[in-house]
Amino acid sequence: MAEQANVRITDARTMRALAHPARIEIVEYLSYTGASVTATECAGLVGLSPSATSYHLRELAKYGLVEHAPSQGDGRERRWRSTGSSLWIDSDAAQPESLAAEQALVDLYMTRDKDRVRDWMARQPQDPREWRDASALMGQQLVMTAEELAELNKRIRALMEPFRMRDRQAEAPEGARRVVVQYAAFPMA
């Protein structure tokens, strides 16, 4: 499959359509892996029935976030794939409806990210020492210009690029695990 571009979400309707935990998980999985899945396969990923997952896939397709993929069998199965390799949320600051939809979507992401950190903290004592030592929760306050912050973000993206899931799954080194990197950089008040 050829490299896909980022999907930029600018309208409130699409943000509201995405603002569901199962839909976010579906879109992220398909974007990050580059895989195509059936609703039944996807149901196992999000913990829903195949019919509920099929509904969510159709809704995501309505807003251009997923699309039908070529069949891998006899053509009777309906496969789905992402329309891009990542999502960018870019609301119109002049539109209150757009800002409200973005805030609801960001709140959902932030809640999910906090839950992931709490889950890691609860299970880390059972994980091997090497994974506990390699993991990090950190926060720093920096003094930067907007241009410097943009450059820092660009460099961090470049550092993560060689480890992207969609590019490494087939040839990941032995012992490799899926890792989430949560990164936020913004000016303080």
Backbone as JSON, one array per atom type, in Angstrom:
{
  "sequence": "MAEQANVRITDARTMRALAHPARIEIVEYLSYTGASVTATECAGLVGLSPSATSYHLRELAKYGLVEHAPSQGDGRERRWRSTGSSLWIDSDAAQPESLAAEQALVDLYMTRDKDRVRDWMARQPQDPREWRDASALMGQQLVMTAEELAELNKRIRALMEPFRMRDRQAEAPEGARRVVVQYAAFPMA",
  "N": [[0.84, -1.18, 0.0], [0.58, 2.2, -0.82], [2.17, 5.05, 0.72], [0.14, 6.84, 2.93], [-1.43, 10.02, 3.3], [-1.72, 12.47, 5.96], [-4.82, 12.78, 7.69], [-6.71, 15.55, 7.84], [-8.81, 17.01, 10.08], [-11.3, 19.28, 10.1], [-13.91, 20.14, 10.38], [-16.8, 20.51, 12.49], [-18.8, 18.51, 12.5], [-17.5, 16.13, 11.68], [-15.63, 15.9, 13.74], [-17.37, 15.48, 15.9], [-18.46, 13.05, 15.08], [-16.28, 11.38, 15.32], [-15.82, 11.45, 18.02], [-16.09, 9.2, 19.94], [-15.3, 6.54, 22.03], [-14.87, 3.89, 20.91], [-14.77, 4.43, 18.17], [-12.55, 6.1, 17.97], [-10.55, 4.28, 18.73], [-10.76, 2.41, 16.65], [-10.12, 3.97, 14.32], [-7.53, 4.83, 15.02], [-6.17, 2.35, 15.26], [-6.35, 1.33, 12.62], [-5.07, 3.42, 11.23], [-2.5, 3.49, 12.42], [-1.5, 0.92, 12.0], [-1.87, 0.37, 9.33], [-3.37, -1.66, 8.43], [-6.03, -3.72, 7.04], [-9.31, -4.55, 7.99], [-12.06, -6.72, 8.89], [-15.41, -6.13, 10.07], [-15.92, -7.97, 12.07], [-13.32, -8.78, 12.88], [-12.44, -6.32, 13.8], [-14.2, -5.9, 15.88], [-13.23, -7.46, 17.96], [-11.06, -5.94, 18.71], [-12.12, -3.62, 19.83], [-13.97, -4.44, 21.65], [-16.72, -4.75, 21.13], [-19.83, -5.88, 19.64], [-19.87, -7.53, 16.41], [-21.89, -6.38, 14.78], [-22.38, -3.87, 15.98], [-19.85, -2.77, 15.69], [-19.67, -2.73, 12.91], [-21.59, -0.78, 12.35], [-20.29, 1.48, 13.47], [-18.04, 1.59, 11.79], [-19.27, 2.15, 9.32], [-20.28, 4.72, 9.9], [-17.88, 6.11, 10.36], [-16.84, 5.92, 7.79], [-18.66, 7.5, 6.4], [-17.77, 10.01, 7.04], [-15.32, 10.13, 5.88], [-13.14, 8.95, 7.19], [-12.49, 6.28, 7.26], [-12.37, 3.65, 4.79], [-13.64, 1.37, 2.28], [-11.74, -1.57, 1.76], [-9.76, -3.58, -0.48], [-10.91, -6.92, -0.97], [-9.7, -9.85, 0.69], [-10.22, -12.38, 0.16], [-12.74, -14.34, -1.14], [-14.23, -12.23, -2.01], [-16.62, -11.79, -0.73], [-16.37, -10.88, 1.83], [-16.35, -7.86, 3.71], [-14.01, -5.49, 3.89], [-12.19, -3.03, 5.73], [-10.26, 0.0, 5.8], [-7.99, 2.56, 6.9], [-8.16, 5.99, 5.86], [-5.96, 7.53, 5.99], [-2.62, 8.08, 7.34], [-2.38, 9.24, 9.8], [-4.16, 11.34, 12.14], [-5.1, 14.77, 12.17], [-6.3, 17.26, 14.11], [-7.94, 20.2, 13.51], [-9.5, 22.74, 14.24], [-11.69, 25.5, 13.42], [-10.99, 28.42, 14.83], [-12.62, 30.61, 14.89], [-15.17, 29.71, 14.89], [-17.56, 28.9, 17.13], [-18.98, 26.44, 17.39], [-17.27, 24.62, 16.17], [-15.02, 24.81, 17.84], [-16.13, 23.84, 20.24], [-16.73, 21.2, 19.52], [-14.15, 20.27, 18.98], [-13.05, 20.5, 21.56], [-14.58, 18.59, 22.98], [-13.73, 16.26, 21.68], [-10.95, 16.32, 22.23], [-11.08, 16.14, 25.02], [-12.01, 13.5, 25.28], [-9.84, 12.07, 24.19], [-7.86, 12.84, 26.07], [-8.88, 11.76, 28.47], [-8.77, 9.05, 27.83], [-5.99, 8.81, 27.51], [-5.07, 9.42, 30.1], [-6.21, 7.25, 31.45], [-4.72, 5.18, 30.3], [-2.17, 5.71, 31.36], [-2.7, 5.34, 34.09], [-3.41, 2.62, 34.03], [-0.95, 1.51, 33.24], [0.63, 2.21, 35.48], [-0.62, 0.66, 37.42], [-0.09, -1.95, 36.55], [2.64, -2.12, 36.19], [4.39, -3.2, 38.22], [4.31, -5.94, 37.7], [5.52, -6.18, 35.27], [8.53, -6.87, 33.36], [11.72, -5.79, 34.67], [13.34, -4.41, 32.81], [11.48, -3.14, 31.14], [10.16, -1.49, 32.95], [12.26, 0.2, 33.67], [12.83, 1.36, 31.2], [10.6, 2.86, 30.61], [8.9, 6.04, 30.95], [7.63, 8.84, 32.73], [7.36, 12.12, 32.41], [7.81, 15.63, 32.9], [8.54, 18.86, 31.87], [9.33, 22.3, 32.18], [9.84, 24.67, 29.8], [11.48, 27.48, 28.21], [10.56, 29.12, 25.44], [10.3, 30.28, 22.02], [7.53, 30.58, 19.71], [8.37, 29.63, 17.24], [10.58, 28.07, 17.99], [9.3, 26.11, 19.49], [7.73, 24.91, 17.51], [9.79, 23.82, 15.97], [10.91, 22.01, 17.82], [8.75, 20.21, 18.09], [8.71, 19.21, 15.46], [11.18, 17.89, 15.39], [10.8, 15.92, 17.35], [8.75, 14.4, 16.21], [10.23, 13.41, 14.04], [12.13, 11.85, 15.39], [10.5, 9.79, 16.34], [9.53, 8.62, 14.04], [11.0, 6.38, 12.76], [10.07, 4.23, 14.24], [7.42, 3.78, 13.82], [4.39, 2.01, 14.0], [3.01, 0.97, 11.75], [5.03, 0.65, 9.92], [6.85, -1.09, 11.07], [5.71, -3.5, 12.0], [5.87, -6.02, 10.66], [8.58, -6.64, 10.69], [9.5, -6.3, 13.3], [11.83, -6.2, 15.99], [12.77, -9.04, 18.03], [11.09, -9.33, 21.1], [10.01, -6.82, 21.01], [7.45, -4.51, 21.8], [4.16, -3.06, 21.61], [4.09, 0.37, 22.1], [2.96, 3.28, 23.71], [3.33, 6.7, 23.11], [2.84, 9.59, 24.69], [2.52, 12.89, 24.12], [2.62, 16.26, 24.81], [2.76, 19.68, 24.13], [2.61, 22.95, 24.94], [1.88, 26.47, 25.36], [2.06, 27.94, 28.61], [-0.28, 29.65, 30.76]],
  "CA": [[0.0, 0.0, 0.0], [1.36, 3.43, -0.88], [2.11, 5.87, 1.92], [-1.04, 7.69, 2.97], [-1.24, 11.34, 3.9], [-2.46, 12.74, 7.18], [-6.2, 13.21, 7.52], [-6.92, 16.77, 8.62], [-10.22, 17.16, 10.43], [-11.53, 20.7, 10.35], [-15.31, 20.49, 10.6], [-17.39, 20.06, 13.75], [-19.56, 17.25, 12.32], [-16.55, 15.02, 11.66], [-15.1, 15.78, 15.1], [-18.4, 14.85, 16.73], [-18.58, 11.65, 14.65], [-15.11, 10.65, 15.83], [-15.78, 11.54, 19.49], [-16.64, 8.0, 20.58], [-14.11, 5.72, 22.33], [-14.65, 2.79, 19.96], [-14.39, 5.0, 16.87], [-11.16, 6.55, 18.07], [-9.7, 3.09, 18.73], [-10.79, 1.85, 15.29], [-9.36, 4.83, 13.41], [-6.12, 4.78, 15.38], [-5.6, 1.05, 14.91], [-6.21, 1.25, 11.17], [-4.06, 4.39, 10.81], [-1.17, 3.15, 12.91], [-1.02, -0.36, 11.49], [-2.0, 0.28, 7.88], [-4.07, -2.92, 8.17], [-7.45, -3.71, 6.7], [-10.0, -5.5, 8.87], [-13.51, -6.87, 8.78], [-16.09, -5.67, 11.29], [-15.74, -9.02, 13.08], [-11.96, -8.64, 13.4], [-12.38, -5.06, 14.51], [-15.0, -6.04, 17.11], [-12.34, -7.97, 18.99], [-10.16, -4.87, 19.12], [-12.81, -2.58, 20.58], [-14.86, -5.03, 22.65], [-18.13, -4.6, 20.77], [-20.31, -6.92, 18.74], [-19.59, -7.21, 15.0], [-22.89, -5.48, 14.2], [-22.12, -2.52, 16.5], [-18.62, -2.31, 15.06], [-20.02, -2.44, 11.52], [-22.26, 0.53, 12.39], [-19.27, 2.51, 13.68], [-17.23, 1.67, 10.57], [-20.05, 2.87, 8.31], [-20.31, 6.13, 10.31], [-16.55, 6.66, 10.09], [-16.72, 6.04, 6.32], [-19.49, 8.63, 6.0], [-17.0, 11.24, 7.26], [-14.05, 10.03, 5.19], [-12.06, 8.53, 8.07], [-12.15, 4.92, 6.82], [-12.95, 3.33, 3.48], [-13.59, -0.06, 1.94], [-10.45, -2.06, 1.28], [-9.92, -4.76, -1.33], [-11.15, -8.19, -0.29], [-8.54, -10.75, 0.72], [-10.7, -13.74, -0.08], [-13.62, -14.58, -2.28], [-14.97, -11.02, -2.34], [-17.85, -11.63, 0.07], [-16.08, -10.16, 3.06], [-16.22, -6.41, 3.58], [-12.85, -5.06, 4.65], [-12.09, -1.6, 5.94], [-8.93, 0.52, 6.08], [-7.93, 3.99, 7.18], [-7.92, 6.85, 4.7], [-4.72, 8.26, 6.2], [-1.67, 7.48, 8.28], [-2.57, 9.86, 11.11], [-5.2, 12.37, 12.2], [-4.76, 16.1, 12.66], [-7.51, 18.01, 14.44], [-7.63, 21.6, 13.2], [-10.78, 23.44, 14.22], [-11.73, 26.91, 13.08], [-11.09, 29.15, 16.09], [-13.67, 31.63, 14.78], [-16.46, 29.03, 14.93], [-17.78, 28.3, 18.45], [-19.4, 25.04, 17.24], [-16.06, 23.87, 15.86], [-14.2, 24.76, 19.05], [-16.79, 22.95, 21.2], [-16.54, 19.82, 19.04], [-12.74, 19.93, 19.21], [-12.85, 20.32, 23.0], [-15.16, 17.29, 23.35], [-12.84, 15.23, 21.14], [-9.71, 16.36, 23.01], [-11.4, 15.59, 26.35], [-12.07, 12.05, 25.15], [-8.45, 11.61, 24.05], [-7.15, 13.05, 27.34], [-9.37, 10.76, 29.41], [-8.2, 7.77, 27.42], [-4.55, 8.83, 27.79], [-4.91, 9.3, 31.56], [-6.52, 5.85, 31.79], [-3.58, 4.36, 29.9], [-1.1, 5.91, 32.35], [-3.13, 4.66, 35.33], [-3.3, 1.18, 33.78], [0.48, 1.17, 33.29], [1.09, 2.3, 36.87], [-1.17, -0.48, 38.17], [0.47, -3.25, 36.14], [4.09, -2.12, 36.01], [5.15, -4.1, 39.1], [4.36, -7.28, 37.12], [6.29, -6.16, 34.03], [9.96, -7.05, 33.56], [12.48, -4.61, 35.1], [13.82, -3.65, 31.65], [10.39, -2.29, 30.65], [9.93, -0.45, 33.96], [13.37, 1.15, 33.56], [12.79, 2.05, 29.9], [9.42, 3.72, 30.55], [9.11, 7.35, 31.59], [6.63, 9.89, 32.86], [8.17, 13.31, 32.69], [7.29, 16.93, 32.54], [9.51, 19.92, 32.03], [8.9, 23.61, 31.73], [10.87, 25.26, 28.96], [11.23, 28.84, 27.76], [10.74, 29.0, 23.99], [9.46, 31.06, 21.11], [6.62, 29.73, 18.93], [9.18, 28.99, 16.21], [11.38, 27.02, 18.63], [8.38, 25.02, 19.85], [7.41, 24.22, 16.26], [10.98, 23.04, 15.6], [10.98, 20.89, 18.76], [7.72, 19.24, 17.68], [9.17, 18.59, 14.22], [12.27, 16.96, 15.73], [10.26, 14.77, 18.09], [8.11, 13.55, 15.19], [11.29, 12.75, 13.28], [12.71, 10.82, 16.26], [9.57, 8.67, 16.46], [9.2, 8.09, 12.71], [11.51, 5.02, 12.45], [9.44, 3.22, 15.08], [5.98, 3.73, 13.54], [3.82, 0.67, 14.01], [2.64, 0.5, 10.41], [6.25, 0.34, 9.17], [7.7, -2.06, 11.76], [5.06, -4.7, 12.51], [6.32, -7.26, 10.02], [9.97, -6.94, 11.01], [9.86, -5.8, 14.63], [12.81, -7.06, 16.67], [12.26, -9.93, 19.08], [10.89, -8.64, 22.37], [9.39, -5.51, 20.81], [6.05, -4.38, 22.22], [3.49, -1.82, 21.24], [4.35, 1.39, 23.11], [2.28, 4.54, 23.44], [4.06, 7.9, 23.5], [1.91, 10.7, 24.84], [3.34, 14.1, 24.1], [1.86, 17.51, 24.7], [3.6, 20.85, 24.28], [1.75, 24.1, 24.75], [2.27, 27.58, 26.25], [1.33, 28.1, 29.88], [-0.96, 30.95, 30.86]],
  "C": [[0.88, 1.24, 0.0], [1.17, 4.22, 0.4], [0.89, 6.8, 1.84], [-0.7, 9.01, 3.65], [-1.98, 11.41, 5.23], [-3.9, 13.11, 6.81], [-6.4, 14.41, 8.43], [-8.41, 16.95, 8.83], [-10.45, 18.6, 10.85], [-12.98, 21.02, 10.72], [-15.88, 19.81, 11.86], [-18.12, 18.73, 13.6], [-18.63, 16.04, 12.35], [-15.95, 14.81, 13.05], [-16.11, 15.09, 16.02], [-18.57, 13.37, 16.36], [-17.44, 10.81, 15.21], [-15.13, 10.54, 17.35], [-16.54, 10.4, 20.17], [-15.45, 7.08, 20.83], [-13.84, 4.6, 21.33], [-14.2, 3.32, 18.6], [-12.95, 5.49, 16.87], [-10.22, 5.35, 18.0], [-9.63, 2.47, 17.33], [-9.9, 2.67, 14.35], [-7.87, 4.78, 13.74], [-5.49, 3.45, 14.99], [-5.36, 0.96, 13.4], [-5.14, 2.21, 10.65], [-2.66, 3.94, 11.18], [-0.63, 1.87, 12.32], [-1.01, -0.42, 9.97], [-2.76, -0.97, 7.46], [-5.46, -2.66, 7.6], [-8.09, -4.81, 7.54], [-11.46, -5.62, 8.48], [-14.12, -6.33, 10.07], [-15.92, -6.69, 12.41], [-14.35, -8.94, 13.7], [-11.84, -7.39, 14.26], [-13.15, -5.13, 15.84], [-14.14, -6.54, 18.26], [-11.39, -6.91, 19.52], [-10.84, -3.87, 20.06], [-13.81, -3.12, 21.6], [-16.34, -4.82, 22.39], [-18.55, -5.77, 19.89], [-19.94, -6.55, 17.3], [-20.62, -6.25, 14.4], [-22.7, -4.05, 14.7], [-20.86, -1.94, 15.85], [-18.86, -1.95, 13.6], [-20.7, -1.07, 11.42], [-21.22, 1.65, 12.53], [-18.38, 2.68, 12.45], [-17.98, 2.43, 9.47], [-20.12, 4.38, 8.63], [-18.96, 6.8, 10.03], [-16.34, 6.85, 8.59], [-17.51, 7.24, 5.8], [-18.72, 9.95, 6.1], [-15.58, 11.16, 6.69], [-12.87, 9.59, 6.04], [-11.61, 7.1, 7.82], [-12.81, 4.7, 5.47], [-12.91, 1.83, 3.28], [-12.21, -0.39, 1.4], [-10.7, -3.26, 0.38], [-10.1, -6.03, -0.49], [-9.89, -9.04, -0.34], [-8.95, -12.19, 0.44], [-11.54, -13.81, -1.32], [-14.47, -13.36, -2.65], [-16.23, -10.81, -1.54], [-17.61, -10.86, 1.36], [-15.94, -8.67, 2.78], [-15.09, -5.98, 4.51], [-12.8, -3.54, 4.68], [-10.63, -1.23, 6.2], [-9.03, 2.02, 6.35], [-7.73, 4.76, 5.87], [-6.63, 7.65, 4.85], [-3.83, 7.59, 7.22], [-1.73, 8.11, 9.66], [-3.66, 10.93, 11.0], [-4.62, 13.68, 12.72], [-6.09, 16.82, 12.89], [-7.17, 19.49, 14.31], [-8.94, 22.37, 13.09], [-10.6, 24.9, 13.83], [-11.99, 27.69, 14.36], [-12.19, 30.2, 16.06], [-15.07, 31.03, 14.89], [-16.67, 28.36, 16.29], [-18.18, 26.82, 18.39], [-18.19, 24.15, 16.98], [-15.17, 23.73, 17.09], [-14.81, 23.83, 20.1], [-16.61, 21.49, 20.8], [-15.1, 19.37, 19.25], [-12.49, 19.67, 20.69], [-13.41, 18.98, 23.46], [-14.26, 16.15, 22.88], [-11.53, 15.17, 21.93], [-9.95, 15.8, 24.41], [-11.44, 14.07, 26.32], [-10.67, 11.46, 25.02], [-7.71, 11.72, 25.38], [-7.59, 12.04, 28.41], [-8.78, 9.41, 29.1], [-6.71, 7.71, 27.77], [-4.28, 8.73, 29.29], [-5.18, 7.87, 32.01], [-5.37, 4.92, 31.43], [-2.43, 4.48, 30.9], [-1.46, 5.2, 33.65], [-3.02, 3.14, 35.19], [-1.85, 0.74, 33.86], [0.99, 1.19, 34.73], [0.6, 1.12, 37.68], [-0.49, -1.8, 37.8], [1.99, -3.27, 36.03], [4.84, -3.0, 37.0], [5.25, -5.54, 38.55], [5.17, -7.34, 35.83], [7.78, -6.35, 34.32], [10.66, -5.72, 33.88], [12.93, -3.76, 33.9], [12.75, -2.71, 31.11], [10.07, -1.2, 31.65], [11.01, 0.62, 33.85], [13.32, 1.96, 32.26], [11.63, 3.04, 29.8], [9.69, 5.04, 31.28], [7.81, 8.13, 31.65], [7.43, 11.13, 33.22], [7.44, 14.57, 32.27], [8.37, 17.97, 32.8], [8.89, 21.22, 31.58], [10.07, 24.26, 31.01], [10.51, 26.71, 28.66], [11.58, 28.87, 26.27], [9.91, 30.04, 23.25], [8.53, 30.08, 20.39], [7.41, 28.98, 17.86], [10.01, 27.85, 16.79], [10.5, 25.83, 19.02], [8.0, 24.23, 18.61], [8.58, 23.34, 15.82], [11.14, 21.83, 16.53], [9.97, 19.81, 18.39], [8.13, 18.5, 16.42], [10.26, 17.56, 14.5], [11.75, 15.73, 16.46], [9.53, 13.84, 17.13], [9.15, 12.76, 14.41], [11.95, 11.64, 14.1], [11.81, 9.58, 16.34], [9.33, 7.95, 15.14], [9.75, 6.68, 12.44], [10.82, 3.89, 13.21], [7.94, 3.09, 14.83], [5.5, 2.31, 13.38], [3.56, 0.14, 12.6], [3.87, 0.11, 9.6], [7.06, -0.79, 9.79], [7.02, -3.36, 12.12], [5.62, -5.99, 11.94], [7.74, -7.63, 10.43], [10.41, -6.38, 12.36], [10.85, -6.76, 15.29], [12.15, -7.93, 17.74], [12.18, -9.15, 20.38], [10.26, -7.27, 22.25], [7.92, -5.57, 21.23], [5.47, -3.09, 21.67], [3.66, -0.84, 22.4], [3.57, 2.64, 22.74], [3.18, 5.67, 23.94], [3.04, 9.02, 23.53], [2.75, 11.97, 24.99], [2.42, 15.3, 23.96], [2.83, 18.66, 24.93], [2.76, 22.07, 23.96], [2.19, 25.22, 25.69], [1.42, 27.61, 27.51], [0.71, 29.49, 29.91], [-0.04, 32.01, 31.43]]
}
